[in-house]
Structures are given as C-alpha cells and as structure tokens.
C-alpha cells in the first residue's frame, strides 16, 4: 500500500477516534463506568499510537518544513 493511502486511512481512523473520545466524554453520565473506561481509555491509547505513527510517517515533511536551518545560522 502506498504511503499516501496509508496516511489517508490513518487520518480517517484518527478522526473517528477523536469523535469517539468526544462522544464518550459528553455521554459519560449516560454510560456505565465500565463501558466508559473501555471506550475512553482504549480510545486514548489508540490515539496516542496513531499520533506516533502519523509523526513517524510525516517526519521527513516536518523536518523539511520546521527543522530546517535558516541561512546564516
């Protein structure tokens, strides 16, 4: 699978996980404590893993755009 396709899939998954986090937070009182913990904590772990993967996959772009040396430094 191409890197661009992988990033598109990862971006969609991260978006869905963020929506899941927000919804579980808003519906915290409606969910049982056990369900909330499963959804919210597992989602947080998956988001952290997804963000790390996203940064690794985009490291070249980030290095080029944000970590380049200024002329004269």
Buried (B, 14 or more C-beta within 10 A) or exposed (E): EEEEEEBEEBEEBBEEBEEBBEBBEEEEEEBEEEEBEEBBEEBBEBBEEBEEBBEEBBEEEEEEEEEEEEEEE
